[in-house]
Structures are given as structure tokens and as C-alpha cells.
């Protein structure tokens, strides 16, 4: 059981939503409200992506940029042999929080747009983006995590072989260059 992880999974999400709804009542400063909500959204994104996803459902995703500058999303799923009732409840809380909160931020987007409170639009878009990125990552982990683990493992062995190939390629280039200079 992970009650602390479950608490923080919901705490940052709900705090950002409540702060967005009632911030005008407690503060006249738009900047203070904006920064507070953005920090809560950032804390939520980080904690869900790096902590609660692993502990509550055994899933993890990240983005890796290779040497060519290409971005690759990597999805990981840990096999859980038996699921106890408590972890099943935690998994439900995880998925409900992951699905409901982006929907709420989408409602905020339309209400902000139609009420013409355009100064809040950037914040709402940031909320939708961060929440949806986590949702996207975890859905891919859930649907194809085992396949991507084998892909990560095969990449590890391929990259372990890269220094040998580069050494061979460098020695072949040197031999080829030496052959050209010797022929002149």
C-alpha cells in the first residue's frame, strides 16, 4: 500500500483546480495566482510521471533524445503477479485522477474562452498540456509497455556494441586514408 503516494497523486491536481477556481477571492494579484497554479501543475506533472505512476500502477514513461536529435518516447510496464485489493483501489484512484482532471481543464478552457478571460488562457492551456501528456504516456504504457521494454533492452545491447563499431569504423577510415596518401 502507498497511501502517501495516493494522497500526493490527488493533492497537487485538486489543489491546482481549487486554486484556479477560488484564487480571485483570496488574492488580487494575477501574477501570484498564475505562478501558484503553474507550480502546482508542475509539481503534479513531476510527481505523477516519476513517483505515483511507478508506485500505484507499475508504469513509467519518459522522453529520450538520441544522438541525431530525434525524440523517442519510451514506455515501461512492470509485471505485477498478484494484485491485492488495496493496490487495486489505488490503481482506480490513479486512473480516475489521470482521466478526470484533463477533462476538468478542458471545461476550464472553454469557459475561459467563452467568458473572454483571455489572460487565463495560457495557464489553462498549460494545465491541459501537462495533464494530457501524463495521460498519453500512461495509456501507452498500459497498452504497450511490455513491447517497449523489449525495445529498450534491445537498444541497450545495440548501444553497448556501438563503441566497438565506431572503433572499427575509425580504424577502417584511417587505413583507407593511409592507403590514399601512400598512393600519391
C-alpha positions as CSV (number, residue, x, y, z in Angstrom):
1,X,0.0,0.0,0.0
2,X,1.1,3.5,-0.8
3,X,-1.2,6.0,1.0
4,X,1.3,8.9,0.8
5,X,1.7,8.4,-3.0
6,X,-2.1,8.2,-3.4
7,X,-2.5,11.4,-1.4
8,X,0.0,13.4,-3.4
9,X,-1.3,12.0,-6.7
10,X,-4.6,13.7,-5.9
11,X,-3.3,16.6,-3.8
12,X,-1.5,18.6,-6.5
13,X,-4.2,18.0,-9.1
14,X,-7.0,19.0,-6.8
15,X,-5.1,21.9,-5.3
16,X,-4.4,23.4,-8.8
17,X,-8.1,23.1,-9.7
18,X,-9.3,24.6,-6.4
19,X,-6.7,27.4,-6.6
20,X,-7.8,28.2,-10.2
21,X,-11.4,28.4,-9.1
22,X,-11.0,30.5,-5.9
23,X,-7.8,32.4,-6.5
24,X,-9.6,35.6,-7.2
25,X,-11.3,35.5,-3.9
26,X,-8.1,35.3,-1.9
27,X,-5.7,37.5,-4.0
28,X,-5.9,40.4,-6.3
29,X,-2.6,39.6,-7.9
30,X,-3.0,37.8,-11.2
31,X,0.8,37.0,-11.3
32,X,0.7,35.4,-7.8
33,X,-2.3,33.2,-8.8
34,X,-0.8,32.3,-12.2
35,X,2.6,31.3,-10.6
36,X,1.0,29.4,-7.8
37,X,-1.3,27.4,-10.1
38,X,1.6,26.8,-12.6
39,X,3.8,25.5,-9.7
40,X,1.0,23.2,-8.5
41,X,0.6,21.9,-12.1
42,X,4.3,21.3,-12.4
43,X,4.6,19.5,-9.1
44,X,1.7,17.3,-10.2
45,X,3.3,16.5,-13.5
46,X,6.6,15.6,-11.9
47,X,5.1,13.5,-9.1
48,X,2.7,11.6,-11.3
49,X,5.3,11.0,-14.0
50,X,8.2,10.0,-11.7
51,X,6.7,8.7,-8.5
52,X,3.0,7.8,-8.3
53,X,2.8,6.0,-11.7
54,X,5.6,3.6,-10.6
55,X,4.2,3.0,-7.1
56,X,0.5,2.8,-7.8
57,X,0.3,1.1,-11.2
58,X,3.8,0.0,-12.0
59,X,4.1,2.1,-15.1
60,X,6.7,4.7,-16.2
61,X,7.3,6.7,-19.3
62,X,10.0,9.2,-20.4
63,X,11.2,11.0,-23.4
64,X,14.7,10.4,-24.7
65,X,16.6,12.3,-27.3
66,X,19.1,10.3,-29.3
67,X,22.4,11.5,-30.8
68,X,20.7,12.5,-34.1
69,X,18.4,14.8,-32.1
70,X,15.3,12.6,-32.6
71,X,12.9,12.4,-29.7
72,X,11.7,9.0,-28.6
73,X,9.0,8.3,-26.1
74,X,9.8,5.2,-24.0
75,X,7.0,3.3,-22.2
76,X,7.6,0.8,-19.4
77,X,5.3,-1.5,-17.6
78,X,6.2,-3.7,-14.6
79,X,4.5,-7.0,-14.3
80,X,2.6,-7.4,-11.1
81,X,1.9,-11.1,-10.3
82,X,-0.9,-10.6,-7.8
83,X,-2.9,-7.5,-7.2
84,X,-4.2,-7.0,-3.7
85,X,-7.5,-5.2,-3.0
86,X,-5.7,-2.2,-1.7
87,X,-3.5,-1.8,-4.8
88,X,-6.5,-2.3,-7.0
89,X,-8.2,0.6,-5.2
90,X,-5.0,2.7,-5.6
91,X,-4.9,1.9,-9.3
92,X,-8.5,3.0,-9.7
93,X,-7.8,6.3,-7.9
94,X,-4.7,6.8,-10.1
95,X,-6.6,6.2,-13.4
96,X,-9.7,8.3,-12.3
97,X,-7.4,11.2,-11.3
98,X,-5.5,10.8,-14.5
99,X,-8.6,10.9,-16.7
100,X,-10.9,13.3,-14.9
101,X,-8.5,16.2,-14.3
102,X,-7.7,16.8,-18.0
103,X,-11.4,16.8,-18.7
104,X,-11.9,19.5,-16.0
105,X,-9.1,21.6,-17.5
106,X,-10.8,21.2,-20.9
107,X,-14.0,22.6,-19.4
108,X,-11.9,25.5,-17.9
109,X,-10.6,26.1,-21.4
110,X,-14.0,26.6,-23.0
111,X,-15.3,28.6,-20.0
112,X,-12.3,30.9,-20.2
113,X,-12.6,31.2,-23.9
114,X,-16.3,32.0,-23.9
115,X,-16.2,34.3,-20.9
116,X,-13.3,36.2,-22.7
117,X,-10.9,35.9,-19.7
118,X,-8.0,35.6,-22.2
119,X,-5.3,36.3,-19.6
120,X,-6.1,32.9,-18.0
121,X,-6.0,31.1,-21.4
122,X,-2.2,30.4,-21.3
123,X,-2.5,28.9,-17.8
124,X,-5.4,26.7,-18.8
125,X,-3.6,25.5,-21.9
126,X,-0.5,24.7,-19.8
127,X,-2.8,22.7,-17.5
128,X,-4.3,20.8,-20.4
129,X,-0.9,20.1,-21.9
130,X,0.7,18.8,-18.7
131,X,-2.3,16.7,-17.7
132,X,-2.8,15.3,-21.2
133,X,0.9,14.4,-21.6
134,X,0.8,12.3,-18.5
135,X,-2.5,10.7,-19.6
136,X,-1.0,10.0,-23.1
137,X,2.2,8.5,-21.6
138,X,0.4,6.2,-19.2
139,X,-2.2,5.0,-21.7
140,X,0.7,4.0,-24.0
141,X,2.4,2.3,-21.0
142,X,-0.7,0.4,-20.2
143,X,-1.4,-0.7,-23.8
144,X,2.1,-1.4,-25.0
145,X,4.6,-1.4,-22.1
146,X,5.9,-4.9,-22.4
147,X,6.6,-4.4,-26.1
148,X,8.6,-1.2,-25.4
149,X,10.6,-2.9,-22.6
150,X,12.0,-5.4,-25.0
151,X,12.7,-2.5,-27.4
152,X,14.6,-0.6,-24.6
153,X,16.5,-3.8,-23.8
154,X,17.5,-4.4,-27.4
155,X,18.5,-0.7,-27.7
156,X,20.7,-1.2,-24.6
157,X,22.6,-4.1,-26.2
158,X,22.9,-2.2,-29.5
159,X,24.3,0.9,-27.9
160,X,26.7,-1.3,-25.9
161,X,28.1,-2.5,-29.2
162,X,28.4,1.0,-30.7
163,X,31.9,1.7,-29.3
164,X,33.2,-1.4,-31.0
165,X,31.7,-0.4,-34.3
166,X,32.9,3.1,-34.0
167,X,36.4,1.9,-33.3
168,X,36.3,-0.4,-36.3
169,X,35.0,2.4,-38.5
170,X,37.7,4.8,-37.3
171,X,40.4,2.2,-37.9
172,X,39.0,1.4,-41.4
173,X,38.8,5.2,-42.2
174,X,42.4,5.6,-41.1
175,X,43.5,2.6,-43.2
176,X,41.7,3.9,-46.2
177,X,43.2,7.4,-45.7
178,X,46.6,5.9,-45.3
179,X,46.2,4.0,-48.5
180,X,45.3,7.2,-50.4
181,X,48.3,9.1,-49.1
182,X,50.6,6.2,-49.8
183,X,49.4,6.1,-53.4
184,X,50.3,9.7,-54.1
